[in-house]
Amino acid sequence: MSDKKDDQNKKIDLKKKLEEAQAQAEKLDEAISNEEDATPVTSDEFTQANNELSQMTETAKRTMADFQNYKRRVEEEKKSWAIFANLELIKNLLPIFDNFKRAQTHAPKDVNEETTKWLQGIGMSINQLEKLLQDFGVKKIEALGQKFNPDFHEALAQDKGEKDIVIEELDAGYTLGDKVLRHAKVKVGNGE
């Protein structure tokens, strides 16, 4: 029973407060519309208020731009962390991938139908692994026929050929984004 009475008192209080707020709003409207009560604003006050408004607007714009830049940096860092979180795993997969590719290139040519199907299955597995690496952003470093670049290539030997041009790729190299996972091991021409 006391809960009902409290609810009624709250309703009455809210109604009273609403009426008081309406009365104050009416008084403010009268004061604004009454020119005699209005204090004229001087040119200096107007200029000062306008300057303060401009400064606040500039500050708000800079703050919003800083916040947008911060959000962009955080998103880029998240992507970077996701990519490089699996860096060691990817590095350890590369020799396995290379061995599968070597085995594929050395597969016998004269095989029966069963062995052909088995080799096709191995080829499909290699393609899957290659696609997975590409999806993670791993790219093969182009080496053969390229000018030797110590940032991407590791020269293991020299032989007759055009000077400083990669004439043979001994082991493939890979990058992840702008980071070299493994340099391409190459044979470079010595200019003879």
N, C-alpha and C positions, 0 to 999 in steps of 0.2 A: 504494500500500500504506500509506503514511504517512497518507493522507486517511482511510482506514478506522480506523486507530488513533486519530486525532484525534477522529473521530466517536464512537468507543467511550468515549474519555476524557471527552468532553462529556456523553455519556449518564450515565456514572458520576458526574460532578460534579453534574449536575442531580438525579440520584437522591439523592445525599448531601445536597444543599441542601434538597430536599423533606423528607427525614427530619429535618433540623435544624429546619426551619420548623415541622413537626408537633410536634416535641418542645417548642419554645418556646411554641406554642399551648396544649399540654397544661399547661405550667407556669403560663401566664397563667390558664387555666380554674381550676386548683387554687387559685391565689392569690385569685381573685375569690370562689370558693365557700367558702374558708376565712375565717370571720368573725373569727378571732383576728388574722389578718394585716391585715384591712381597717381602714383609718383612718376613723373616723366623720367625716362631713361636718357642720360646724357650720351653724347657721341663717344666719349672716352670709355664709359662703362660698356656701351655696346661693342666697341672695338675690342676691349679687353675680354669680354665674354666670348666674342667670336674667335679671338686668338686662342683662348683656353679650349674652346670646342674643337678647333683645328688641331691643336696639340693632342688632345685626347683621342681624336679620330686617327691621327697618325700613329699614336702609341698602340691603339687597338689593331690597326692594320699590320703594324710590325709584329705584334704579339701573335696575330693569326698566321702570318707568314712563317714566323719561327716555329709555331706549333705544327703547321703543315710540313715544314722541313724535318722536324723531329719525327713525325709519324712516318715520313718517307724513309728516313735513315733507319728507324726501328724495323720497318718491313724489309729493307735491304739486308740488314744484319740477320734477321730471322732466316731469310732465304740462304744467306751465306753460311750460317750455322748448320742449316739442314744439309746443304751440299757437302760441307767439309766434315760433318759428323761421321760420315761413312768413308772418309778418306783412306784410312788404313785398310778397311775391308776391300775397297776398290783396288788399292795397290796390290793386295795379296791375290786378287782375282786375275790380274793382268798376266802373270806367268802361266796360269792354268789356261787362260784363253789362248795365249800364244802357242802353247803345246797342242791344244786341240787343232788350231789352224795348221801347225806343222804336220800333225798326223794326217790331216785331211789332204795336204799337198803330196804326201808320200804314200797315199793309198794305192794299192796295186790296181793296174788297169784291167788285167785279165781275171775277172771274178765271176762267180756264178750269180744267179738271180737273188738268192738269199743274202749273199754278201753285199750285193748292190743295194738292197733294201736297208740293210744295216748301215751302210755308208751314208745313205740318204738321211736316215734318222740322226746320225752323228752330225751331218751337215745342218739339219734343222736345229739341233741343239746349239751348234755354233752360232747360227743366225739369231737364235733367241738370246743368247748371252751377249752378242754384239749389240742387239737392239736395247737390251737392258742397260748396258754401259752407256749407250748413246742417250737413253732417257735420263740418266743421271748426269748428263753433260760431259761425258768423257769423249774426247775427240782424238783421232789418230793424227800424229804429226806427219805431215807430208815431207818426205826426205828425198826419195829417188829423183835425180835430175835437178834438185834445188841447190842453191848456193849454200855452202857450209855455214851454219849459224851456231855458235857455241851455246847460245841460249836454249836451243832445241835439239842439237845434235851432239853426239859424243863420237869423235873420230877414233876408231880402233886400228885402222890401217890406211895405207896409201897405195895406189897402184896407178898404172898408166891411164891417163884420161885428162879431161879438161881440168885445169887448175882450180882448186877449191869448190868443185862441183861434186855432189854426192853421186857416186857411180854404182853403189850397192848398199842396200839396207840389210844389215845383219840381224837387227832386232828392232821391232817397232817401238816408237815412242808415243806417249799419250799426254794430253793436257786435260785439266778439269778447270773450266773457266779460264782464267789467265795464269793458272798455276801449272807448272810442268810436273806431272806425276812421275814420268820416267823419260829420260832423254832417249832419242833414237840412236842406236849404235850403228855407225855407218863406216863405209870405206870411201875415201875421198880421192879425187884425181890429183896427181902431182904435177901436171903440166907437160908430161912427156907424150 
